[in-house]
Amino acid sequence: MAQDSFELDTFIEVPPEKVKSFLSTLSNHTQIHPLIVNIAYEKTTKAADGSRVDHYKIRDRMKQGPFMTTFTYSVEMSINARGEIVYDAHQSPGIYLHNVTICLPEGNGTRIQERVEITAPSLLIKTVYKQGLASHKEMFAKLKALLEGSPIPSK
């Protein structure tokens, strides 16, 4: 297994509560994430610290050369004691993404900082990193446009 990570930083002229509420409602991600085609809620459990953990199945669609491929994976989403949104995505064969997103007040808006840690088989790590980084950059550009009321950028 190989590991990699990326970080993104975006400013949105919307209050942190609105940004955090949008991002922590996973069904909203179909509006902003370029790969997601379906999100299905499965159940809610409690973490060891008593916090709520929501479980989902997500289906993505991705172009691989001339072919379109779809795949389904599991995601657990929670908000930890520090108020960070935590997503843990598990996909076959052995792909794991741990994502921590924070929404910080800044001036009249929100500074969103995201760190995504990737674990994947060595042969797939470059593809997972490249697709993850590109899709999250596009996701935050769309989030900014959507929440600020601007036209949503196309790919």
Backbone hydrogen bonds in HBPLUS format (Angstrom, degrees):
<---DONOR---> <-ACCEPTOR-->    atom                        ^
c    i                          cat <-CA-CA->   ^        H-A-AA   ^      H-
h    n   atom  resd res      DA  || num        DHA   H-A  angle D-A-AA Bond
n    s   type  num  typ     dist DA aas  dist angle  dist       angle   num
A0002-ALA N   A0120-ALA O   2.73 MM 118  5.51 174.2  1.74 162.7 163.9     1
A0120-ALA N   A0002-ALA O   3.01 MM 118  5.51 158.5  2.06 149.5 156.1     2
A0004-ASP N   A0118-ILE O   3.03 MM 114  5.21 148.7  2.13 139.7 145.5     3
A0118-ILE N   A0004-ASP O   2.76 MM 114  5.21 177.0  1.76 157.5 157.1     4
A0006-PHE N   A0116-VAL O   2.98 MM 110  5.46 147.8  2.08 145.1 155.4     5
A0116-VAL N   A0006-PHE O   2.89 MM 110  5.46 170.0  1.90 166.6 169.9     6
A0008-LEU N   A0114-GLU O   2.91 MM 106  5.18 153.5  1.98 140.5 148.6     7
A0114-GLU N   A0008-LEU O   2.91 MM 106  5.18 165.3  1.93 152.4 154.9     8
A0010-THR N   A0112-ILE O   2.89 MM 102  5.13 159.8  1.93 147.3 154.2     9
A0112-ILE N   A0010-THR O   2.71 MM 102  5.13 170.4  1.72 167.8 167.2    10
A0012-ILE N   A0110-THR O   2.88 MM  98  5.27 160.5  1.92 152.9 159.6    11
A0014-VAL N   A0012-ILE O   2.86 MM   2  5.53 139.5  2.02 100.9  90.0    12
A0110-THR N   A0012-ILE O   2.76 MM  98  5.27 159.7  1.80 157.4 164.6    13
A0018-LYS N   A0015-PRO O   3.07 MM   3  5.62 127.7  2.35 114.4 126.0    14
A0019-VAL N   A0015-PRO O   3.30 MM   4  6.66 159.8  2.34 152.1 158.0    15
A0020-LYS N   A0016-PRO O   2.81 MM   4  5.93 173.7  1.82 159.8 161.9    16
A0021-SER N   A0017-GLU O   2.95 MM   4  5.95 156.1  2.01 139.4 146.5    17
A0022-PHE N   A0018-LYS O   3.02 MM   4  6.17 158.6  2.06 143.4 149.1    18
A0023-LEU N   A0019-VAL O   2.92 MM   4  6.18 172.1  1.93 158.8 160.4    19
A0024-SER N   A0020-LYS O   2.88 MM   4  5.88 151.4  1.96 147.5 155.2    20
A0025-THR N   A0022-PHE O   3.29 MM   3  5.45 159.4  2.33 104.3 110.3    21
A0028-ASN N   A0025-THR O   2.84 MM   3  5.74 159.3  1.88 131.1 136.9    22
A0029-HIS N   A0026-LEU O   2.95 MM   3  5.51 157.1  2.00 118.2 125.0    23
A0031-GLN N   A0028-ASN O   2.95 MM   3  5.75 158.8  2.00 122.8 129.0    24
A0032-ILE N   A0029-HIS O   3.16 MM   3  5.20 143.3  2.30  99.2 109.2    25
A0033-HIS N   A0029-HIS O   2.80 MM   4  5.48 168.0  1.82 156.5 158.8    26
A0061-ARG N   A0035-LEU O   2.79 MM  26  5.24 148.6  1.89 140.5 149.4    27
A0037-VAL N   A0059-ARG O   2.82 MM  22  5.75 179.2  1.82 160.9 160.6    28
A0038-ASN N   A0059-ARG O   3.32 MM  21  5.15 149.4  2.42 142.5 140.8    29
A0059-ARG N   A0038-ASN O   2.90 MM  21  5.15 164.9  1.92 147.9 151.1    30
A0040-ALA N   A0057-LYS O   2.82 MM  17  5.17 166.5  1.84 159.3 163.4    31
A0057-LYS N   A0040-ALA O   2.86 MM  17  5.17 151.6  1.94 144.6 154.1    32
A0042-GLU N   A0055-HIS O   2.75 MM  13  5.39 163.1  1.78 155.8 149.8    33
A0055-HIS N   A0043-LYS O   2.78 MM  12  5.28 165.7  1.80 171.6 169.7    34
A0045-THR N   A0053-VAL O   2.83 MM   8  5.19 161.5  1.86 151.6 157.0    35
A0053-VAL N   A0045-THR O   2.84 MM   8  5.19 157.5  1.89 153.6 150.2    36
A0047-ALA N   A0051-SER O   2.81 MM   4  5.32 165.7  1.83 157.9 162.7    37
A0050-GLY N   A0047-ALA O   2.87 MM   3  5.16 161.5  1.90 115.3 120.1    38
A0054-ASP N   A0077-MET O   2.88 MM  23  5.22 167.0  1.90 158.8 156.4    39
A0077-MET N   A0054-ASP O   2.85 MM  23  5.22 158.8  1.89 149.9 157.1    40
A0056-TYR N   A0075-VAL O   2.85 MM  19  5.18 153.7  1.92 155.2 162.0    41
A0075-VAL N   A0056-TYR O   3.02 MM  19  5.18 158.8  2.06 138.3 140.4    42
A0058-ILE N   A0073-TYR O   2.89 MM  15  5.48 166.0  1.91 160.6 165.4    43
A0073-TYR N   A0058-ILE O   2.92 MM  15  5.48 152.0  1.99 150.2 159.3    44
A0060-ASP N   A0071-PHE O   2.88 MM  11  5.53 161.5  1.92 165.9 168.7    45
A0071-PHE N   A0060-ASP O   3.07 MM  11  5.53 150.9  2.16 141.9 148.9    46
A0062-MET N   A0069-THR O   2.80 MM   7  5.38 164.1  1.83 160.3 165.8    47
A0069-THR N   A0062-MET O   2.83 MM   7  5.38 173.2  1.84 155.5 157.7    48
A0064-GLN N   A0067-PHE O   2.69 MM   3  5.20 165.1  1.71 158.4 163.5    49
A0067-PHE N   A0064-GLN O   3.07 MM   3  5.20 157.2  2.12 128.0 125.6    50
A0074-SER N   A0090-HIS O   3.07 MM  16  5.28 154.3  2.14 157.2 154.4    51
A0090-HIS N   A0074-SER O   2.84 MM  16  5.28 161.0  1.87 153.0 159.3    52
A0076-GLU N   A0088-ASP O   2.93 MM  12  5.20 153.0  2.01 139.7 147.9    53
A0088-ASP N   A0076-GLU O   2.88 MM  12  5.20 154.0  1.95 149.4 157.7    54
A0078-SER N   A0086-VAL O   2.92 MM   8  5.28 153.5  1.99 147.6 156.0    55
A0086-VAL N   A0078-SER O   2.77 MM   8  5.28 173.3  1.78 158.4 160.4    56
A0080-ASN N   A0084-GLU O   2.96 MM   4  5.51 148.1  2.07 154.7 157.6    57
A0083-GLY N   A0080-ASN O   2.86 MM   3  5.32 161.8  1.89 119.5 124.0    58
A0085-ILE N   A0101-THR O   2.86 MM  16  5.09 163.2  1.89 161.9 158.5    59
A0101-THR N   A0085-ILE O   2.85 MM  16  5.09 164.0  1.87 151.3 156.9    60
A0087-TYR N   A0099-ASN O   2.87 MM  12  5.03 162.4  1.90 147.0 152.8    61
A0099-ASN N   A0087-TYR O   2.84 MM  12  5.03 172.8  1.84 160.2 162.0    62
A0089-ALA N   A0097-LEU O   2.87 MM   8  5.09 165.8  1.89 152.7 156.8    63
A0097-LEU N   A0089-ALA O   2.94 MM   8  5.09 157.9  1.99 142.2 149.2    64
A0091-GLN N   A0095-ILE O   2.81 MM   4  4.98 169.1  1.82 154.8 155.4    65
A0095-ILE N   A0091-GLN O   2.74 MM   4  4.98 154.0  1.81 161.9 163.9    66
A0096-TYR N   A0119-THR O   2.80 MM  23  5.12 162.1  1.83 157.8 160.3    67
A0119-THR N   A0096-TYR O   2.85 MM  23  5.12 155.0  1.91 155.7 160.9    68
A0098-HIS N   A0117-GLU O   2.88 MM  19  5.13 162.4  1.91 150.1 155.9    69
A0117-GLU N   A0098-HIS O   2.82 MM  19  5.13 167.8  1.83 150.2 152.9    70
A0100-VAL N   A0115-ARG O   2.95 MM  15  5.42 160.8  1.99 153.7 159.5    71
A0115-ARG N   A0100-VAL O   2.97 MM  15  5.42 154.5  2.03 148.0 156.3    72
A0102-ILE N   A0113-GLN O   2.86 MM  11  5.36 162.0  1.89 154.5 160.5    73
A0113-GLN N   A0102-ILE O   3.00 MM  11  5.36 160.3  2.04 148.9 155.3    74
A0104-LEU N   A0111-ARG O   2.85 MM   7  5.00 175.6  1.86 148.9 147.5    75
A0111-ARG N   A0104-LEU O   2.74 MM   7  5.00 166.5  1.75 153.9 157.4    76
A0106-GLU N   A0109-GLY O   3.05 MM   3  5.35 164.8  2.07 129.2 128.4    77
A0109-GLY N   A0106-GLU O   2.86 MM   3  5.35 156.4  1.91 132.9 140.6    78
A0124-LEU N   A0121-PRO O   2.82 MM   3  5.43 149.7  1.91 121.3 130.8    79
A0125-ILE N   A0121-PRO O   3.10 MM   4  6.13 130.5  2.36 153.6 165.8    80
A0128-VAL N   A0124-LEU O   2.93 MM   4  6.11 169.0  1.94 167.0 170.6    81
A0129-TYR N   A0125-ILE O   2.91 MM   4  5.96 164.1  1.93 149.6 154.4    82
A0130-LYS N   A0126-LYS O   2.90 MM   4  6.00 171.3  1.91 150.3 153.2    83
A0131-GLN N   A0127-THR O   2.92 MM   4  5.98 172.6  1.92 154.1 156.5    84
A0132-GLY N   A0128-VAL O   2.85 MM   4  5.78 156.8  1.90 143.8 151.5    85
A0133-LEU N   A0129-TYR O   2.88 MM   4  5.98 171.9  1.88 157.6 159.7    86
A0134-ALA N   A0130-LYS O   3.05 MM   4  6.12 168.0  2.07 147.8 151.8    87
A0135-SER N   A0131-GLN O   2.92 MM   4  5.94 163.1  1.95 147.0 152.4    88
A0136-HIS N   A0132-GLY O   2.98 MM   4  6.06 153.5  2.05 147.1 154.2    89
A0137-LYS N   A0133-LEU O   2.97 MM   4  6.13 152.9  2.05 150.0 157.1    90
A0138-GLU N   A0134-ALA O   3.10 MM   4  6.30 164.8  2.12 148.0 152.0    91
A0139-MET N   A0135-SER O   2.83 MM   4  5.93 147.9  1.93 136.9 147.0    92
A0140-PHE N   A0136-HIS O   3.01 MM   4  6.15 161.5  2.04 145.6 148.2    93
A0141-ALA N   A0137-LYS O   3.08 MM   4  6.32 150.8  2.17 144.9 153.3    94
A0142-LYS N   A0138-GLU O   2.94 MM   4  6.16 159.4  1.98 151.2 156.4    95
A0143-LEU N   A0139-MET O   2.84 MM   4  6.08 153.1  1.92 145.7 154.2    96
A0144-LYS N   A0140-PHE O   2.95 MM   4  6.02 163.4  1.98 143.2 147.1    97
A0145-ALA N   A0141-ALA O   3.09 MM   4  6.31 166.9  2.10 146.8 150.2    98
A0146-LEU N   A0142-LYS O   2.83 MM   4  5.93 167.1  1.85 153.3 157.5    99
A0147-LEU N   A0143-LEU O   2.92 MM   4  6.02 175.7  1.92 157.5 158.8   100
A0148-GLU N   A0144-LYS O   2.92 MM   4  5.86 149.1  2.02 146.0 154.9   101
A0149-GLY N   A0145-ALA O   2.94 MM   4  5.76 113.6  2.39 136.9 150.2   102
A0150-SER N   A0145-ALA O   2.79 MM   5  4.59 142.7  1.93 140.1 144.5   103
A0149-GLY N   A0146-LEU O   3.36 MM   3  5.23 150.8  2.45  94.6 103.0   104
